[in-house]
Amino acid sequence: MRTTVILPDELYRQAKAAAHGMDRTFTSFLEEAVRRELARREASTDTPEFQIVPYSPPEGRRGTVPGVDLTNKEQIQDILDEDDFTVQRIRAHQRAQR
């Protein structure tokens, strides 16, 4: 397929010089560059965009609860609900003492 590509002058000169240095045509150089970029993007979608790194709190600070599976949202929700209940009981006790 034939198409027109508009490049900044400096980029065109660099690509043309690189193709010449590799004894290739400008077209084949661009074709390989586009294929390489598409393959790189496809490969990067196969890997997660982020990694979960275990948290280590500073000394003297609380961190995660041992035995809690951070990938189990039901378990985490149960712990949060339990913690909310505990906080509510403490606040109610404090109000009663006033």
MMTF fields as JSON, N, C-alpha, C and O atoms, coordinates in Angstrom:
{
  "mmtfVersion": "1.0.0",
  "mmtfProducer": "UNKNOWN",
  "numBonds": 391,
  "numAtoms": 392,
  "numGroups": 98,
  "numChains": 1,
  "numModels": 1,
  "chainsPerModel": [1],
  "groupsPerChain": [98],
  "chainIdList": ["A"],
  "bondAtomList": [4, 2, 8, 6, 12, 10, 16, 14, 20, 18, 24, 22, 28, 26, 32, 30, 36, 34, 40, 38, 44, 42, 48, 46, 52, 50, 56, 54, 60, 58, 64, 62, 68, 66, 72, 70, 76, 74, 80, 78, 84, 82, 88, 86, 92, 90, 96, 94, 100, 98, 104, 102, 108, 106, 112, 110, 116, 114, 120, 118, 124, 122, 128, 126, 132, 130, 136, 134, 140, 138, 144, 142, 148, 146, 152, 150, 156, 154, 160, 158, 164, 162, 168, 166, 172, 170, 176, 174, 180, 178, 184, 182, 188, 186, 192, 190, 196, 194, 200, 198, 204, 202, 208, 206, 212, 210, 216, 214, 220, 218, 224, 222, 228, 226, 232, 230, 236, 234, 240, 238, 244, 242, 248, 246, 252, 250, 256, 254, 260, 258, 264, 262, 268, 266, 272, 270, 276, 274, 280, 278, 284, 282, 288, 286, 292, 290, 296, 294, 300, 298, 304, 302, 308, 306, 312, 310, 316, 314, 320, 318, 324, 322, 328, 326, 332, 330, 336, 334, 340, 338, 344, 342, 348, 346, 352, 350, 356, 354, 360, 358, 364, 362, 368, 366, 372, 370, 376, 374, 380, 378, 384, 382, 388, 386],
  "bondOrderList": [1, 1, 1, 1, 1, 1, 1, 1, 1, 1, 1, 1, 1, 1, 1, 1, 1, 1, 1, 1, 1, 1, 1, 1, 1, 1, 1, 1, 1, 1, 1, 1, 1, 1, 1, 1, 1, 1, 1, 1, 1, 1, 1, 1, 1, 1, 1, 1, 1, 1, 1, 1, 1, 1, 1, 1, 1, 1, 1, 1, 1, 1, 1, 1, 1, 1, 1, 1, 1, 1, 1, 1, 1, 1, 1, 1, 1, 1, 1, 1, 1, 1, 1, 1, 1, 1, 1, 1, 1, 1, 1, 1, 1, 1, 1, 1, 1],
  "groupList": [{"groupName": "MET", "atomNameList": ["N", "CA", "C", "O"], "elementList": ["N", "C", "C", "O"], "formalChargeList": [0, 0, 0, 0], "bondAtomList": [1, 0, 2, 1, 3, 2], "bondOrderList": [1, 1, 2], "singleLetterCode": "M", "chemCompType": "L-PEPTIDE LINKING"}, {"groupName": "ARG", "atomNameList": ["N", "CA", "C", "O"], "elementList": ["N", "C", "C", "O"], "formalChargeList": [0, 0, 0, 0], "bondAtomList": [1, 0, 2, 1, 3, 2], "bondOrderList": [1, 1, 2], "singleLetterCode": "R", "chemCompType": "L-PEPTIDE LINKING"}, {"groupName": "THR", "atomNameList": ["N", "CA", "C", "O"], "elementList": ["N", "C", "C", "O"], "formalChargeList": [0, 0, 0, 0], "bondAtomList": [1, 0, 2, 1, 3, 2], "bondOrderList": [1, 1, 2], "singleLetterCode": "T", "chemCompType": "L-PEPTIDE LINKING"}, {"groupName": "VAL", "atomNameList": ["N", "CA", "C", "O"], "elementList": ["N", "C", "C", "O"], "formalChargeList": [0, 0, 0, 0], "bondAtomList": [1, 0, 2, 1, 3, 2], "bondOrderList": [1, 1, 2], "singleLetterCode": "V", "chemCompType": "L-PEPTIDE LINKING"}, {"groupName": "ILE", "atomNameList": ["N", "CA", "C", "O"], "elementList": ["N", "C", "C", "O"], "formalChargeList": [0, 0, 0, 0], "bondAtomList": [1, 0, 2, 1, 3, 2], "bondOrderList": [1, 1, 2], "singleLetterCode": "I", "chemCompType": "L-PEPTIDE LINKING"}, {"groupName": "LEU", "atomNameList": ["N", "CA", "C", "O"], "elementList": ["N", "C", "C", "O"], "formalChargeList": [0, 0, 0, 0], "bondAtomList": [1, 0, 2, 1, 3, 2], "bondOrderList": [1, 1, 2], "singleLetterCode": "L", "chemCompType": "L-PEPTIDE LINKING"}, {"groupName": "PRO", "atomNameList": ["N", "CA", "C", "O"], "elementList": ["N", "C", "C", "O"], "formalChargeList": [0, 0, 0, 0], "bondAtomList": [1, 0, 2, 1, 3, 2], "bondOrderList": [1, 1, 2], "singleLetterCode": "P", "chemCompType": "L-PEPTIDE LINKING"}, {"groupName": "ASP", "atomNameList": ["N", "CA", "C", "O"], "elementList": ["N", "C", "C", "O"], "formalChargeList": [0, 0, 0, 0], "bondAtomList": [1, 0, 2, 1, 3, 2], "bondOrderList": [1, 1, 2], "singleLetterCode": "D", "chemCompType": "L-PEPTIDE LINKING"}, {"groupName": "GLU", "atomNameList": ["N", "CA", "C", "O"], "elementList": ["N", "C", "C", "O"], "formalChargeList": [0, 0, 0, 0], "bondAtomList": [1, 0, 2, 1, 3, 2], "bondOrderList": [1, 1, 2], "singleLetterCode": "E", "chemCompType": "L-PEPTIDE LINKING"}, {"groupName": "TYR", "atomNameList": ["N", "CA", "C", "O"], "elementList": ["N", "C", "C", "O"], "formalChargeList": [0, 0, 0, 0], "bondAtomList": [1, 0, 2, 1, 3, 2], "bondOrderList": [1, 1, 2], "singleLetterCode": "Y", "chemCompType": "L-PEPTIDE LINKING"}, {"groupName": "GLN", "atomNameList": ["N", "CA", "C", "O"], "elementList": ["N", "C", "C", "O"], "formalChargeList": [0, 0, 0, 0], "bondAtomList": [1, 0, 2, 1, 3, 2], "bondOrderList": [1, 1, 2], "singleLetterCode": "Q", "chemCompType": "L-PEPTIDE LINKING"}, {"groupName": "ALA", "atomNameList": ["N", "CA", "C", "O"], "elementList": ["N", "C", "C", "O"], "formalChargeList": [0, 0, 0, 0], "bondAtomList": [1, 0, 2, 1, 3, 2], "bondOrderList": [1, 1, 2], "singleLetterCode": "A", "chemCompType": "L-PEPTIDE LINKING"}, {"groupName": "LYS", "atomNameList": ["N", "CA", "C", "O"], "elementList": ["N", "C", "C", "O"], "formalChargeList": [0, 0, 0, 0], "bondAtomList": [1, 0, 2, 1, 3, 2], "bondOrderList": [1, 1, 2], "singleLetterCode": "K", "chemCompType": "L-PEPTIDE LINKING"}, {"groupName": "HIS", "atomNameList": ["N", "CA", "C", "O"], "elementList": ["N", "C", "C", "O"], "formalChargeList": [0, 0, 0, 0], "bondAtomList": [1, 0, 2, 1, 3, 2], "bondOrderList": [1, 1, 2], "singleLetterCode": "H", "chemCompType": "L-PEPTIDE LINKING"}, {"groupName": "GLY", "atomNameList": ["N", "CA", "C", "O"], "elementList": ["N", "C", "C", "O"], "formalChargeList": [0, 0, 0, 0], "bondAtomList": [1, 0, 2, 1, 3, 2], "bondOrderList": [1, 1, 2], "singleLetterCode": "G", "chemCompType": "PEPTIDE LINKING"}, {"groupName": "PHE", "atomNameList": ["N", "CA", "C", "O"], "elementList": ["N", "C", "C", "O"], "formalChargeList": [0, 0, 0, 0], "bondAtomList": [1, 0, 2, 1, 3, 2], "bondOrderList": [1, 1, 2], "singleLetterCode": "F", "chemCompType": "L-PEPTIDE LINKING"}, {"groupName": "SER", "atomNameList": ["N", "CA", "C", "O"], "elementList": ["N", "C", "C", "O"], "formalChargeList": [0, 0, 0, 0], "bondAtomList": [1, 0, 2, 1, 3, 2], "bondOrderList": [1, 1, 2], "singleLetterCode": "S", "chemCompType": "L-PEPTIDE LINKING"}, {"groupName": "ASN", "atomNameList": ["N", "CA", "C", "O"], "elementList": ["N", "C", "C", "O"], "formalChargeList": [0, 0, 0, 0], "bondAtomList": [1, 0, 2, 1, 3, 2], "bondOrderList": [1, 1, 2], "singleLetterCode": "N", "chemCompType": "L-PEPTIDE LINKING"}],
  "groupTypeList": [0, 1, 2, 2, 3, 4, 5, 6, 7, 8, 5, 9, 1, 10, 11, 12, 11, 11, 11, 13, 14, 0, 7, 1, 2, 15, 2, 16, 15, 5, 8, 8, 11, 3, 1, 1, 8, 5, 11, 1, 1, 8, 11, 16, 2, 7, 2, 6, 8, 15, 10, 4, 3, 6, 9, 16, 6, 6, 8, 14, 1, 1, 14, 2, 3, 6, 14, 3, 7, 5, 2, 17, 12, 8, 10, 4, 10, 7, 4, 5, 7, 8, 7, 7, 15, 2, 3, 10, 1, 4, 1, 11, 13, 10, 1, 11, 10, 1],
  "groupIdList": [1, 2, 3, 4, 5, 6, 7, 8, 9, 10, 11, 12, 13, 14, 15, 16, 17, 18, 19, 20, 21, 22, 23, 24, 25, 26, 27, 28, 29, 30, 31, 32, 33, 34, 35, 36, 37, 38, 39, 40, 41, 42, 43, 44, 45, 46, 47, 48, 49, 50, 51, 52, 53, 54, 55, 56, 57, 58, 59, 60, 61, 62, 63, 64, 65, 66, 67, 68, 69, 70, 71, 72, 73, 74, 75, 76, 77, 78, 79, 80, 81, 82, 83, 84, 85, 86, 87, 88, 89, 90, 91, 92, 93, 94, 95, 96, 97, 98],
  "secStructList": [7, 7, 7, 7, 7, 7, 7, 7, 2, 2, 2, 2, 2, 2, 2, 2, 2, 2, 2, 2, 2, 6, 6, 7, 7, 2, 2, 2, 2, 2, 2, 2, 2, 2, 2, 2, 2, 2, 2, 2, 2, 2, 2, 2, 2, 2, 1, 7, 1, 1, 7, 7, 7, 7, 7, 7, 7, 7, 6, 6, 1, 7, 7, 7, 7, 6, 6, 7, 7, 6, 6, 7, 2, 2, 2, 2, 2, 2, 2, 2, 2, 2, 2, 2, 2, 2, 2, 2, 2, 2, 2, 2, 2, 2, 2, 2, 2, 7],
  "xCoordList": [0.85, 0.0, 0.895, 1.94, 0.485, 1.253, 0.57, -0.651, 1.371, 0.82, 1.834, 3.002, 1.385, 2.269, 2.444, 1.479, 3.691, 4.002, 4.679, 5.627, 4.188, 4.78, 5.597, 5.062, 6.898, 7.817, 8.493, 8.675, 8.864, 9.676, 10.999, 11.506, 11.544, 12.752, 13.896, 14.54, 14.144, 15.268, 15.066, 16.012, 13.85, 13.567, 13.751, 14.301, 13.287, 13.465, 14.954, 15.367, 15.751, 17.189, 17.846, 18.677, 17.461, 18.04, 17.647, 18.49, 16.394, 15.931, 16.569, 16.971, 16.655, 17.268, 18.739, 19.212, 19.463, 20.878, 21.023, 21.928, 20.133, 20.189, 19.926, 20.62, 18.95, 18.656, 19.844, 20.216, 20.437, 21.608, 22.777, 23.475, 22.975, 24.063, 23.866, 24.831, 22.634, 22.335, 22.181, 21.822, 22.458, 22.329, 20.918, 20.729, 19.94, 18.541, 17.814, 18.301, 16.641, 15.817, 15.13, 14.956, 14.751, 14.044, 12.731, 12.348, 12.05, 10.774, 10.947, 10.171, 11.959, 12.143, 12.553, 12.194, 13.309, 13.691, 12.448, 12.295, 11.564, 10.329, 9.429, 8.822, 9.352, 8.515, 8.989, 8.179, 10.294, 10.824, 10.593, 10.254, 10.775, 10.586, 9.132, 8.881, 8.193, 6.774, 6.447, 5.753, 6.939, 6.693, 7.274, 6.633, 8.489, 9.138, 8.323, 8.127, 7.858, 7.069, 5.747, 5.333, 5.087, 3.829, 4.05, 3.249, 5.121, 5.439, 5.744, 5.326, 6.47, 6.798, 5.525, 5.384, 4.618, 3.365, 2.52, 1.908, 2.49, 1.731, 2.331, 1.6, 3.647, 4.315, 4.06, 3.923, 3.997, 3.806, 2.384, 2.162, 1.417, 0.056, -0.083, -1.055, 0.872, 0.849, 1.301, 1.006, 2.007, 2.494, 1.661, 1.169, 1.502, 0.712, 1.387, 2.611, 0.557, 1.085, 1.719, 2.448, 1.45, 1.999, 2.29, 1.794, 3.076, 3.358, 2.984, 3.142, 2.489, 2.173, 3.437, 3.984, 3.882, 5.076, 4.641, 3.913, 5.074, 4.677, 5.078, 6.163, 4.19, 4.434, 5.131, 4.693, 6.187, 6.875, 6.795, 7.44, 6.009, 5.854, 7.132, 7.934, 7.326, 8.472, 8.38, 7.292, 9.503, 9.526, 8.607, 8.599, 7.847, 6.93, 5.569, 4.681, 5.383, 4.103, 3.409, 4.064, 2.106, 1.353, 1.392, 1.448, 1.363, 1.337, 0.149, -0.891, 0.298, -0.781, -0.861, 0.11, -2.018, -2.246, -1.7, -2.034, -0.865, -0.345, -1.48, -2.47, -1.336, -2.338, -3.444, -4.325, -3.436, -4.474, -4.028, -2.943, -4.873, -4.592, -5.065, -6.267, -4.125, -4.485, -5.16, -5.65, -5.192, -5.887, -7.314, -8.053, -7.697, -9.027, -9.892, -9.843, -10.68, -11.434, -12.515, -12.846, -13.071, -14.076, -13.452, -14.039, -12.265, -11.574, -11.244, -11.424, -10.768, -10.433, -11.689, -11.659, -12.791, -14.036, -14.519, -14.998, -14.392, -14.784, -13.96, -14.499, -12.659, -11.784, -12.154, -12.191, -12.428, -12.819, -14.137, -14.291, -15.099, -16.387, -16.206, -16.811, -15.36, -15.088, -14.424, -14.756, -13.489, -12.799, -13.773, -13.7, -14.686, -15.695, -16.534, -16.842, -16.907, -17.703, -16.926, -17.477, -15.636, -14.792, -14.693, -14.817, -14.472, -14.367, -15.679, -15.671, -16.796, -18.094, -18.295, -18.827, -17.869, -17.996, -17.128, -17.566, -15.9, -15.0, -15.593, -15.591, -16.101, -16.686, -17.917, -18.12, -18.74, -19.931, -19.523, -20.135, -18.504, -17.998, -17.471, -17.726, -16.732, -16.197, -17.32, -17.233, -18.355, -19.5, -20.209, -20.654, -20.308, -20.991, -20.239, -20.851, -18.92, -18.115, -18.153, -17.778, -18.579, -18.609, -19.723, -19.885],
  "yCoordList": [-1.172, 0.0, 1.234, 1.263, 2.205, 3.448, 4.499, 4.65, 5.227, 6.271, 7.399, 7.242, 8.517, 9.659, 9.818, 9.802, 9.972, 10.18, 11.535, 11.833, 12.353, 13.665, 13.604, 13.335, 13.855, 13.802, 15.147, 15.893, 15.456, 16.652, 16.486, 15.371, 17.582, 17.528, 16.772, 15.929, 17.069, 16.443, 14.934, 14.165, 14.509, 13.084, 12.388, 11.289, 13.035, 12.473, 12.297, 11.255, 13.323, 13.224, 12.102, 11.358, 11.988, 10.924, 9.54, 8.646, 9.361, 8.064, 7.734, 6.596, 8.725, 8.516, 8.116, 7.2, 8.803, 8.488, 7.088, 6.343, 6.734, 5.396, 4.328, 3.311, 4.54, 3.57, 3.445, 2.337, 4.563, 4.552, 3.803, 3.024, 4.055, 3.393, 1.888, 1.145, 1.438, 0.0, -0.582, -1.748, 0.252, -0.149, -0.665, -1.714, 0.121, -0.231, 0.953, 2.083, 0.671, 1.766, 2.434, 1.834, 3.669, 4.411, 3.694, 3.601, 3.194, 2.502, 1.257, 1.036, 0.442, -0.779, -0.447, -1.157, 0.642, 1.079, 1.477, 1.062, 2.274, 2.677, 1.481, 1.388, 0.577, -0.613, -1.415, -1.827, -1.632, -2.384, -1.634, -2.245, -0.323, 0.475, 0.397, 0.27, 0.471, 0.398, -0.999, -1.13, -2.046, -3.419, -3.643, -4.251, -3.145, -3.304, -2.604, -3.158, -1.402, -0.658, -1.364, -1.446, -1.868, -2.591, -3.862, -4.18, -4.584, -5.798, -5.445, -6.155, -4.351, -3.927, -3.592, -3.962, -2.901, -2.53, -3.761, -3.854, -4.702, -5.932, -6.724, -7.267, -6.792, -7.521, -6.836, -7.509, -5.52, -4.809, -4.972, -4.797, -5.3, -5.524, -6.893, -7.144, -7.795, -9.124, -9.092, -10.015, -8.05, -7.944, -6.9, -5.957, -7.057, -6.063, -4.702, -4.595, -3.662, -2.302, -1.914, -0.925, -2.678, -2.367, -3.668, -4.73, -3.573, -4.719, -4.373, -3.235, -5.367, -5.166, -5.465, -6.566, -4.481, -4.623, -4.681, -3.8, -5.703, -5.776, -4.509, -3.965, -4.055, -2.838, -3.191, -4.091, -2.504, -2.641, -1.296, -0.335, -1.223, 0.061, 0.463, -0.396, 1.751, 2.212, 1.647, 1.321, 1.535, 0.983, 1.782, 3.013, 1.058, 1.707, 2.005, 2.48, 1.74, 2.0, 0.683, -0.348, 0.713, -0.497, -0.75, 0.188, -1.975, -2.356, -3.263, -3.144, -4.147, -5.08, -6.132, -6.385, -6.73, -7.753, -9.078, -9.48, -9.768, -11.062, -12.023, -12.08, -12.765, -13.755, -13.217, -13.978, -11.945, -11.362, -11.454, -10.994, -12.051, -12.169, -10.884, -10.655, -10.056, -8.752, -8.863, -7.866, -10.066, -10.251, -10.772, -10.965, -10.998, -11.512, -10.359, -10.007, -9.78, -8.583, -8.867, -7.987, -10.085, -10.412, -10.417, -9.895, -11.007, -11.051, -9.635, -9.313, -8.806, -7.427, -6.669, -5.915, -6.868, -6.187, -6.632, -5.818, -7.932, -8.427, -7.748, -7.352, -7.615, -6.97, -5.5, -4.987, -4.826, -3.411, -3.259, -2.356, -4.148, -4.083, -4.322, -3.636, -5.311, -5.602, -4.41, -4.069, -3.782, -2.623, -1.469, -0.769, -1.257, -0.205, -0.463, 0.464, -1.735, -2.093, -1.794, -1.254, -2.15, -1.893, -0.397, 0.032, 0.385, 1.84, 2.399, 3.271, 1.913, 2.386, 2.072, 2.895, 0.88, 0.505, 1.403, 1.833, 1.686, 2.551, 3.944, 4.52, 4.49, 5.841, 5.888, 6.852, 4.834, 4.787, 4.734, 5.388, 3.964, 3.869, 5.227, 5.637, 5.927, 7.242, 8.238, 9.035, 8.217, 9.122, 8.827, 9.735, 7.55, 7.156, 7.618, 7.884, 7.723, 8.152, 9.658, 10.12, 10.422, 11.885, 12.35, 13.553],
  "zCoordList": [0.0, 0.0, 0.0, 0.651, -0.709, -0.8, 0.061, 0.022, 0.843, 1.699, 1.831, 1.478, 2.334, 2.567, 4.067, 4.831, 4.47, 5.881, 6.001, 5.275, 6.921, 7.128, 8.412, 9.487, 8.289, 9.425, 9.608, 8.647, 10.84, 11.041, 10.27, 10.139, 9.769, 8.94, 9.617, 8.993, 10.875, 11.57, 11.713, 11.541, 12.023, 12.149, 10.796, 10.726, 9.73, 8.401, 8.08, 7.572, 8.379, 8.099, 8.899, 8.378, 10.174, 11.003, 10.492, 10.42, 10.143, 9.65, 8.306, 8.06, 7.451, 6.125, 6.288, 5.614, 7.183, 7.406, 8.001, 7.626, 8.927, 9.531, 8.483, 8.449, 7.641, 6.58, 5.633, 5.246, 5.262, 4.363, 5.024, 4.374, 6.322, 7.045, 7.139, 7.317, 7.023, 7.084, 5.681, 5.512, 4.68, 3.276, 2.97, 2.353, 3.432, 3.229, 2.632, 2.65, 2.106, 1.605, 2.792, 3.853, 2.587, 3.62, 3.954, 5.121, 2.929, 3.127, 3.99, 4.92, 3.691, 4.482, 5.919, 6.858, 6.076, 7.414, 8.213, 9.362, 7.62, 8.303, 8.59, 9.657, 7.633, 7.818, 9.034, 9.865, 9.133, 10.262, 11.578, 12.591, 11.56, 12.773, 13.248, 14.447, 12.338, 12.703, 13.227, 14.235, 12.557, 13.02, 14.419, 15.276, 14.637, 15.935, 17.03, 18.112, 16.747, 17.731, 18.023, 19.18, 16.998, 17.21, 18.027, 18.905, 17.746, 18.512, 19.966, 20.88, 20.179, 21.534, 22.309, 23.474, 21.665, 22.335, 22.641, 23.705, 21.706, 21.931, 23.085, 23.914, 23.143, 24.224, 25.564, 26.585, 25.569, 26.835, 27.357, 28.555, 26.511, 26.987, 27.617, 28.328, 27.373, 27.977, 29.43, 30.19, 29.82, 31.191, 31.923, 31.305, 33.217, 33.954, 33.915, 33.836, 33.972, 33.932, 35.258, 35.33, 36.299, 37.605, 38.337, 37.963, 39.355, 40.194, 41.63, 42.072, 42.342, 43.747, 44.542, 44.477, 45.28, 46.098, 47.548, 48.006, 48.285, 49.693, 50.439, 50.232, 51.303, 52.066, 53.37, 54.087, 53.673, 54.953, 55.657, 55.238, 56.724, 57.394, 58.114, 58.48, 58.318, 59.109, 60.523, 60.998, 61.178, 62.528, 63.448, 63.435, 64.233, 65.157, 64.56, 65.268, 63.278, 62.6, 62.295, 62.149, 62.201, 61.872, 60.38, 59.585, 60.011, 58.604, 58.331, 58.979, 57.397, 57.099, 58.192, 58.905, 58.308, 59.319, 58.798, 57.683, 59.582, 59.12, 58.812, 59.54, 57.749, 57.369, 56.497, 56.096, 56.189, 55.335, 53.89, 53.533, 53.059, 51.637, 50.955, 50.817, 50.533, 49.956, 48.6, 48.069, 48.032, 46.758, 46.969, 46.004, 48.228, 48.552, 49.061, 50.24, 48.161, 48.535, 49.576, 50.371, 49.585, 50.584, 51.984, 52.932, 52.106, 53.389, 53.868, 55.043, 52.966, 53.327, 53.756, 54.729, 53.031, 53.392, 54.767, 55.556, 55.053, 56.377, 57.469, 58.503, 57.239, 58.225, 58.396, 59.514, 57.271, 57.356, 58.095, 58.918, 57.801, 58.487, 59.98, 60.804, 60.325, 61.722, 62.403, 63.538, 61.706, 62.259, 62.455, 63.465, 61.506, 61.657, 62.9, 63.649, 63.122, 64.295, 65.572, 66.532, 65.577, 66.746, 67.023, 68.17, 65.992, 66.145, 66.676, 67.545, 66.172, 66.644, 68.127, 68.872, 68.553, 69.962, 70.846, 71.913, 70.405, 71.18, 71.31, 72.397, 70.211, 70.244, 71.144, 71.883, 71.073, 71.918, 73.392, 74.236, 73.687, 75.06, 75.53, 76.662, 74.654, 75.02, 75.262, 76.196, 74.462, 74.643, 75.952, 76.654, 76.27, 77.515, 78.735, 79.769, 78.645, 79.784, 79.998, 81.076, 79.043, 79.167, 80.054, 80.26]
}
